[in-house]
Amino acid sequence: MDLITLIIQHGFFQNAMLAGLMASIGCGVMGTYVVVKRISLLAGGIAHCVLGGMGAAYYFGYSPLLGAIVAAVIAALLIGWIHLHWRENEDTVIAALWSVGMATGVIFIANTPGYNVDLMSYLFGNILMVPDSDLIGMAVLDSLILLTVLVFYKPLMAVCFDEEFARLRGVAVERMYLLLLVLIALTVVLLIQVVGLVLVIALLSLPAAAAGRFNNQLWQIMLLATVIGVGFTMEGLMVAYALDWPAGATIIVSLGLMYLLVLGLSRKKHRTRR
């Protein structure tokens, strides 16, 4: 009853639930591509470059969400180009961008005159403090991601499963690959408010990884991953409220335990069949 009263009477909790819903849609759809394509490292590099853009936006007096979007897109294109052309040194370069991006953000924020930004909220998320303006931005990003995936569903699927076959069928593989990374970058921006930069890869990959244990069709994995994301985001919010725990970390722990359970059950089922 206390929880129901909290939801009804307090706008901040309603905003938190809406933010969790919209983040789950993005992570369910794009997280499926990350898991299928096995590009968690690249997605992690993009995510941790975002802080540099947010810090620069604060320093020059712009919206941190705008800075996050610009930095995420630039990082996606740069990391994608590195992946396509510098495969031999890609791990080192991505790790360098990962570290430098975060360090740049810290420096900008530390040097912002009179800044009152809680850096920890961007590193570990603060879903209970999502303002209405950010919800509108999240809705716009979600719409853009879903529309683009609907339009380019088949080319993106071909690039994820078999690049050579896609190239033979006339698909612009490099362009589709860079588009995929840009969409992942926008999804990262969606998830920052919910779980922060440090935990964003877990929310991006765990629901899709669990859903992939039950389905083979790409759209089915996307749908189930979205449902899992919504369910465990709401569950994490409720547990965090009941135990007075950090919401973002609680969501990730819940998802992690769920994935371990799914992994254990699927392996047990596989052994039984053998």
MARTORTI-411470 format. One line per 8 residues: their letters; for each residue z, y, x of N, C-alpha, C. Coordinates in steps of 0.2 Angstrom, whole numbers. Layout:
# MARTORTI-411470
A	Z Y X Z Y X Z Y X ~ ...
# end
This chain:
# MARTORTI-411470
MDLITLII	0 -6 4 0 0 0 0 6 4 ~ 4 6 10 4 12 14 -3 13 17 ~ -7 8 19 -14 9 21 -18 12 16 ~ -18 9 10 -22 12 4 -21 19 3 ~ -14 21 3 -12 28 3 -15 32 8 ~ -15 29 14 -17 33 20 -25 34 20 ~ -28 29 17 -36 30 16 -37 35 11 ~ -34 35 6 -35 40 0 -33 47 2
QHGFFQNA	-27 48 5 -25 55 6 -27 58 12 ~ -29 54 17 -30 58 23 -38 57 25 ~ -41 63 26 -48 63 28 -49 60 35 ~ -45 61 39 -46 59 46 -47 51 46 ~ -44 47 42 -44 40 42 -51 38 38 ~ -53 42 33 -59 41 30 -65 42 35 ~ -64 48 39 -69 49 44 -70 43 49 ~ -64 41 51 -63 35 56 -67 29 53
MLAGLMAS	-66 27 47 -70 22 44 -77 23 44 ~ -79 29 42 -87 31 42 -90 30 49 ~ -86 33 54 -88 32 61 -89 25 63 ~ -84 21 61 -84 14 63 -90 10 59 ~ -92 12 53 -97 9 50 -104 11 53 ~ -105 18 55 -111 20 58 -112 17 65 ~ -107 17 68 -107 14 75 -109 7 75 ~ -106 3 70 -108 -4 69 -115 -5 68
IGCGVMGT	-118 -1 64 -125 -2 62 -129 -1 69 ~ -128 4 73 -131 5 79 -130 -1 84 ~ -124 -3 85 -123 -8 89 -125 -15 87 ~ -125 -16 81 -128 -22 78 -136 -23 79 ~ -139 -17 78 -146 -18 79 -148 -17 87 ~ -146 -12 90 -148 -12 97 -144 -17 102 ~ -138 -18 100 -134 -23 104 -138 -30 104 ~ -142 -32 99 -146 -38 99 -151 -38 104
YVVVKRIS	-154 -32 105 -159 -31 110 -156 -32 117 ~ -150 -29 118 -147 -29 125 -145 -36 126 ~ -143 -40 122 -141 -47 123 -147 -52 124 ~ -152 -51 120 -158 -55 120 -162 -53 127 ~ -162 -47 129 -166 -45 135 -161 -46 141 ~ -155 -47 140 -150 -47 146 -150 -41 150 ~ -149 -36 147 -149 -29 151 -143 -26 150 ~ -137 -29 150 -131 -26 150 -129 -21 156
LLAGGIAH	-132 -23 161 -130 -19 167 -134 -12 167 ~ -140 -13 164 -144 -6 163 -141 -2 158 ~ -138 -5 152 -135 -2 147 -128 1 149 ~ -125 -2 154 -119 0 157 -120 7 161 ~ -126 6 165 -127 12 169 -129 18 165 ~ -133 17 159 -134 23 155 -128 26 152 ~ -123 21 150 -117 23 146 -113 28 151 ~ -112 26 157 -108 29 162 -111 36 165
CVLGGMGA	-117 37 164 -120 43 166 -119 48 160 ~ -117 46 154 -117 51 149 -111 56 150 ~ -106 54 154 -100 59 155 -103 65 159 ~ -107 64 163 -110 70 167 -113 75 162 ~ -117 72 157 -120 77 153 -115 80 148 ~ -110 77 146 -105 80 142 -101 85 146 ~ -99 83 152 -96 88 156 -100 95 157 ~ -106 94 159 -110 100 160 -111 104 153
AYYFGYSP	-111 100 147 -112 104 141 -105 108 140 ~ -100 105 141 -93 109 141 -93 115 145 ~ -95 114 151 -95 119 156 -100 125 154 ~ -105 124 152 -110 129 150 -109 131 142 ~ -104 129 139 -103 131 132 -107 128 127 ~ -110 122 128 -114 119 122 -110 113 120 ~ -112 110 114 -109 104 111 -109 98 116 ~ -103 95 116 -103 89 120 -108 83 118
LLGAIVAA	-109 83 111 -113 78 108 -121 79 111 ~ -123 85 111 -129 87 113 -130 85 121 ~ -125 87 125 -125 85 132 -125 77 133 ~ -122 74 128 -122 66 129 -129 64 127 ~ -132 66 122 -139 64 120 -144 65 126 ~ -144 72 129 -148 73 134 -147 69 140 ~ -141 68 142 -139 64 148 -141 57 147 ~ -140 54 141 -141 47 140 -149 46 140
VIAALLIG	-153 50 137 -160 49 137 -163 50 144 ~ -161 55 148 -163 56 155 -161 49 159 ~ -155 47 158 -152 41 162 -156 35 160 ~ -158 34 153 -162 29 151 -169 28 154 ~ -172 34 154 -179 35 157 -179 33 165 ~ -174 36 168 -173 36 175 -171 28 177 ~ -166 25 174 -165 18 175 -170 14 174 ~ -174 15 168 -180 11 166 -185 11 171
WIHLHWRE	-186 17 174 -191 18 179 -189 14 186 ~ -183 15 187 -180 11 193 -181 3 192 ~ -180 1 186 -180 -6 185 -187 -9 185 ~ -192 -4 183 -199 -6 183 -202 -6 190 ~ -200 -2 194 -203 0 201 -199 -2 207 ~ -192 -2 206 -188 -4 212 -184 -10 211 ~ -186 -15 209 -182 -21 207 -178 -23 213 ~ -180 -23 219 -177 -25 225 -170 -22 226
NEDTVIAA	-170 -15 224 -164 -11 225 -161 -9 219 ~ -162 -12 213 -160 -9 207 -153 -9 206 ~ -150 -15 208 -142 -15 207 -139 -9 210 ~ -141 -8 217 -137 -3 220 -138 4 218 ~ -145 5 216 -146 12 213 -143 13 206 ~ -143 8 202 -139 9 196 -132 10 196 ~ -129 6 201 -122 7 202 -120 14 205 ~ -125 17 209 -124 23 212 -124 28 206
LWSVGMAT	-129 28 202 -130 32 196 -124 32 191 ~ -122 26 190 -116 24 186 -110 28 189 ~ -108 28 195 -103 31 198 -104 39 198 ~ -109 41 201 -111 48 201 -111 52 195 ~ -113 48 190 -113 51 183 -106 53 180 ~ -102 48 181 -95 49 179 -92 54 183 ~ -93 54 190 -89 59 194 -92 66 193 ~ -98 67 191 -101 73 190 -98 76 183
GVIFIANT	-97 72 178 -93 74 172 -86 76 173 ~ -83 72 177 -76 74 179 -75 81 182 ~ -80 82 187 -80 89 191 -82 94 186 ~ -86 94 182 -88 99 177 -82 101 172 ~ -79 95 170 -74 96 165 -68 100 168 ~ -66 97 175 -61 100 178 -62 108 180 ~ -68 110 181 -70 117 182 -71 121 176 ~ -71 118 170 -72 122 164 -66 127 163
PGYNVDLM	-68 134 163 -62 139 163 -58 138 156 ~ -52 137 157 -47 136 151 -49 130 147 ~ -52 125 149 -54 119 145 -47 116 143 ~ -48 113 137 -43 109 134 -45 102 131 ~ -50 100 135 -53 93 133 -48 87 135 ~ -47 83 131 -44 77 133 -49 72 136 ~ -49 71 142 -54 67 145 -54 60 143 ~ -47 58 142 -46 51 140 -49 49 134
SYLFGNIL	-50 54 129 -53 52 123 -60 50 123 ~ -64 53 129 -71 51 130 -71 45 134 ~ -66 43 138 -66 37 142 -64 31 137 ~ -60 32 133 -57 26 129 -58 27 122 ~ -61 32 119 -62 33 112 -57 36 109 ~ -58 40 103 -53 43 99 -56 43 92 ~ -57 37 89 -60 37 82 -56 40 77 ~ -50 41 78 -46 44 72 -47 52 72
MVPDSDLI	-50 55 77 -51 62 78 -59 64 77 ~ -63 60 74 -70 61 73 -71 67 68 ~ -73 73 70 -74 78 65 -80 77 61 ~ -81 81 55 -86 80 51 -93 81 54 ~ -93 86 59 -100 88 62 -102 82 66 ~ -98 78 69 -100 72 73 -102 67 68 ~ -99 66 63 -102 61 58 -109 62 56 ~ -111 69 55 -117 71 53 -122 69 59
GMAVLDSL	-120 70 65 -124 68 71 -125 61 71 ~ -120 57 70 -120 50 70 -125 47 65 ~ -125 50 59 -129 48 54 -137 49 56 ~ -138 55 59 -145 57 61 -147 52 66 ~ -143 50 71 -144 46 76 -146 39 73 ~ -141 36 69 -142 30 66 -149 30 62 ~ -151 35 58 -157 35 55 -163 35 60 ~ -163 38 65 -168 39 70 -169 32 73
ILLTVLVF	-163 28 75 -164 22 78 -167 17 73 ~ -164 17 67 -167 12 62 -174 13 61 ~ -176 19 60 -183 21 58 -188 18 64 ~ -186 20 70 -190 18 76 -190 10 77 ~ -185 7 75 -185 -1 76 -189 -3 70 ~ -189 -1 65 -193 -3 59 -201 -2 61 ~ -202 4 64 -209 5 65 -212 1 71 ~ -208 0 76 -210 -4 82 -206 -11 83
YKPLMAVC	-205 -14 77 -201 -20 78 -204 -26 81 ~ -211 -27 80 -214 -32 83 -216 -31 90 ~ -218 -25 92 -219 -24 100 -213 -25 104 ~ -207 -22 101 -201 -22 104 -198 -30 105 ~ -200 -34 100 -198 -41 100 -202 -44 105 ~ -208 -43 105 -213 -46 110 -211 -44 117 ~ -209 -38 119 -206 -36 125 -200 -40 127 ~ -195 -41 122 -189 -44 124 -190 -51 125
FDEEFARL	-194 -55 122 -195 -62 123 -200 -64 128 ~ -205 -60 129 -211 -63 133 -215 -57 135 ~ -213 -53 141 -217 -48 143 -224 -49 144 ~ -226 -55 148 -233 -57 149 -237 -58 143 ~ -234 -61 138 -238 -63 132 -239 -56 129 ~ -234 -52 128 -235 -45 125 -240 -41 129 ~ -241 -41 135 -246 -38 139 -253 -40 138 ~ -253 -47 137 -260 -50 135 -262 -48 128
RGVAVERM	-257 -47 124 -259 -45 117 -260 -38 116 ~ -260 -34 122 -262 -27 122 -256 -22 121 ~ -250 -25 121 -244 -21 120 -243 -17 126 ~ -241 -10 125 -240 -6 131 -232 -7 133 ~ -232 -13 137 -225 -15 139 -220 -10 142 ~ -223 -6 147 -219 -2 150 -216 4 145 ~ -221 6 141 -219 11 136 -214 9 131 ~ -215 2 129 -210 -1 124 -203 -2 128
YLLLLVLI	-203 -4 134 -197 -5 138 -193 2 138 ~ -196 7 140 -193 13 141 -191 16 134 ~ -194 15 129 -192 16 122 -186 13 120 ~ -186 6 122 -180 2 120 -174 5 124 ~ -174 7 130 -169 10 134 -167 16 131 ~ -171 20 128 -169 27 125 -166 25 119 ~ -168 20 115 -164 19 109 -157 16 110 ~ -156 12 116 -150 10 118 -146 16 120
ALTVVLLI	-149 21 123 -145 27 125 -142 31 119 ~ -146 31 114 -144 35 108 -138 31 105 ~ -139 24 105 -133 20 102 -127 21 106 ~ -127 21 113 -122 23 117 -118 29 115 ~ -122 34 113 -119 41 111 -115 39 104 ~ -118 35 100 -115 33 94 -108 30 95 ~ -108 26 100 -101 22 101 -96 26 105 ~ -98 31 108 -93 35 112 -87 37 108
QVVGLVLV	-88 39 102 -82 42 98 -77 36 96 ~ -80 30 95 -76 24 93 -72 21 98 ~ -75 19 104 -72 15 109 -72 19 116 ~ -76 24 117 -76 28 123 -81 24 128 ~ -82 28 134 -87 26 138 -85 19 142 ~ -79 18 143 -77 12 147 -78 6 143 ~ -77 6 136 -77 0 132 -84 -1 128 ~ -88 4 129 -94 4 125 -99 -2 126
IALLSLPA	-99 -5 132 -103 -11 133 -101 -17 129 ~ -94 -17 128 -91 -23 124 -93 -22 117 ~ -93 -16 114 -95 -16 107 -102 -16 106 ~ -106 -15 111 -113 -15 111 -115 -22 111 ~ -112 -27 115 -114 -33 116 -110 -39 112 ~ -104 -38 111 -100 -44 108 -102 -46 101 ~ -103 -41 97 -105 -43 90 -112 -47 90 ~ -117 -44 94 -123 -48 95 -123 -54 98
AAAGRFNN	-119 -55 103 -118 -61 107 -115 -67 102 ~ -110 -65 98 -107 -69 93 -112 -71 88 ~ -116 -66 85 -121 -68 80 -127 -72 83 ~ -128 -71 89 -134 -76 92 -132 -83 92 ~ -125 -85 91 -123 -92 91 -125 -95 84 ~ -126 -91 79 -127 -94 73 -135 -93 70 ~ -139 -89 73 -145 -87 71 -150 -87 77 ~ -157 -88 75 -162 -88 80 -167 -82 79
QLWQIMLL	-167 -80 73 -172 -75 71 -169 -68 73 ~ -173 -64 76 -170 -57 78 -167 -53 73 ~ -170 -53 67 -168 -48 62 -161 -51 59 ~ -161 -58 59 -155 -61 56 -149 -60 61 ~ -150 -60 68 -145 -58 73 -143 -51 72 ~ -147 -46 71 -146 -39 70 -141 -38 63 ~ -143 -42 58 -139 -41 52 -132 -44 53 ~ -132 -50 55 -125 -53 56 -121 -49 61
ATVIGVGF	-124 -46 67 -120 -42 71 -117 -36 68 ~ -121 -33 64 -119 -27 60 -113 -29 56 ~ -113 -34 52 -108 -36 48 -102 -38 52 ~ -102 -41 58 -97 -43 62 -94 -36 65 ~ -98 -31 67 -96 -25 70 -92 -21 64 ~ -94 -21 58 -91 -17 53 -84 -21 52 ~ -84 -27 51 -78 -31 49 -73 -30 54 ~ -74 -31 61 -69 -30 66 -68 -23 68
TMEGLMVA	-72 -18 66 -70 -11 67 -65 -9 62 ~ -66 -11 56 -61 -10 51 -54 -14 52 ~ -55 -20 54 -49 -24 56 -45 -21 61 ~ -49 -19 67 -45 -15 72 -42 -9 70 ~ -45 -5 66 -42 1 64 -35 0 60 ~ -35 -6 56 -29 -7 52 -24 -10 56 ~ -26 -14 61 -21 -17 66 -18 -11 70 ~ -22 -7 72 -20 -1 76 -15 3 73
YALDWPAG	-16 4 66 -12 8 62 -5 5 61 ~ -6 -2 60 1 -5 58 5 -6 64 ~ 2 -7 70 6 -8 76 7 -2 81 ~ 3 4 79 3 10 83 0 9 89 ~ -6 6 90 -9 4 96 -16 9 96 ~ -18 10 102 -25 14 102 -30 10 98 ~ -34 14 94 -39 11 90 -44 7 93 ~ -47 11 98 -53 9 102 -52 2 105
ATIIVSLG	-46 2 109 -44 -4 113 -43 -10 108 ~ -40 -8 103 -38 -14 98 -44 -17 95 ~ -49 -13 93 -56 -15 91 -59 -20 96 ~ -59 -18 102 -62 -22 108 -58 -28 109 ~ -52 -28 109 -48 -34 109 -49 -39 104 ~ -50 -37 98 -51 -41 92 -58 -44 92 ~ -63 -40 95 -70 -43 96 -70 -48 101 ~ -66 -47 106 -66 -51 112 -63 -58 110
LMYLLVLG	-57 -58 106 -54 -64 104 -59 -68 99 ~ -62 -64 95 -67 -67 91 -73 -71 94 ~ -75 -67 100 -81 -70 103 -79 -76 107 ~ -73 -76 110 -70 -82 113 -69 -88 109 ~ -67 -87 103 -66 -92 98 -73 -95 96 ~ -78 -90 94 -85 -93 93 -88 -97 98 ~ -87 -94 105 -89 -98 110 -86 -105 111 ~ -80 -105 110 -76 -112 110 -79 -116 105
LSRKKHRT	-79 -114 99 -82 -118 93 -89 -121 94 ~ -93 -116 97 -100 -118 98 -101 -123 103 ~ -97 -123 109 -97 -128 114 -94 -134 112 ~ -89 -134 108 -86 -140 105 -91 -144 100 ~ -95 -140 96 -100 -143 92 -106 -146 96 ~ -107 -142 101 -113 -145 106 -111 -152 109 ~ -105 -152 111 -102 -158 114 -102 -164 109 ~ -100 -162 103 -100 -167 98 -107 -170 96
RR	-112 -166 96 -119 -168 95 -121 -173 100 ~ -119 -171 107 -121 -175 112 -118 -182 112
# end
